[in-house]
Amino acid sequence: MSKPKRIGLVSLGCPKALVDSEQILTKLRAEGYIISPSYEGADLVVVNTCGFIDAAVEESLDAIGEALAENGKVIVTGCLGARDEVIRKVHPQVLAITGPHASDEVLQHVHAHLPQPHDPFTSLVPPQGIKLTPQHFAYLKISEGCNHSCTFCIIPSLRGPLVSRPIGDVLQEAKNLAEAGVRELLVISQDTSAYGVDVKYRTGFFGGRPVKTRLRELCEALAEFGIWVRLHYVYPYPSVDDLLPLMAEGRILPYLDVPFQHANPRILKAMKRPASAENNLERIRAWRAVCPDITIRSTFIAGFPGETDAEFEELLAFIEEARLDRVGCFAYSPVDGATANALPGALPDEVRNERCRRLMEIQEDISADLLAAKIGREIEVLVDAVDDEGTIARSAADAPEIDGLVFINDFFDTEPGDFLRVRVVDADEHDLYAEIARD
């Protein structure tokens, strides 16, 4: 029997790209390829790239260069792959290039350059597939692409229009993950609120039952698996209001990741943001009225072309009044191919960076106040890691890698994936400190 071929993979970019990498690894492993943890141990390397902003393009090109230098045989996929001329100009020696969500095409190139005879003793893969996340949480991608034309973004040109996955497939994947021990599902897509729009919310089937291809029905079904369900990239369409009762009832996590991006109507219109006409402060108040414990995370862009001092001050006023739990801010960065590049009034780097810094200073104070208010409360947490110094966990308010942590100094017998009841004893701008709640 021939020696199994070994594939290395470098995954860059957002969780949606991570899911693409997981799908590639799952298919490779199912065909008997071995996944190599190092360049030198691999017969070939796949680099899944990001191409969203200039810094991501540079990181992707550097990663390709490193893989070529360390291994020599490289296939490139992902968002930057949609701009193959950029890659070929810098790295003409790559074996092949594909765009995003092209796992079948990646495998075709792997087969061409590294054939792997089928072997039933090695072509094994668990039902949940190969995951790059820890065993206790996983990303669940429900659609590809996006139908919007935001002027600062080139994702639709890279990943194509919205294509919703069949709801039966999504729920079967979720079921497999839950049965494999996953305790938290992070629902992701480019526009989670739009799930099912492209197929007119048609009815699918799961477990012999009809289920509409729509976000509310998806969340209701996911809630039946008895694990944490967290929603990301949720645009503030009116339909989002239908999810709040599920959160208030504890069926899915009271957590919304909503990319507001700005507060000034003219800037939002210039950005061509969906739901730009919504009164977001009123929406936030309404959400909190239904579900007082809701955690709202958002991202904003400071220094968009033409943004005046008054418009930026309006954004700061929104931040102070909305008092969002988690906020990320980015100084506007031109992206090759984005239509915002042609807008008048481009601001100097120092102005954009200073505005971003000012916004985050205000948000840090808000975050510190909101977290300090939790001192003395008992909360449920999910354990992420355990070492000699204690336990690192997350609350319902904390998504992995982007939000805060809960540090528990007590030493006790636990492991990643355990749920614990703790009492908050201290807080800072980002994290909580807790002890085991003892009755």
Summary of the structure (lengths in Angstrom):
residues: 439
radius of gyration: 22.6
end to end distance: 60.2
largest distance: 71.3
contacts: 1454
relative contact order: 0.08
helix: 36%
strand: 23%
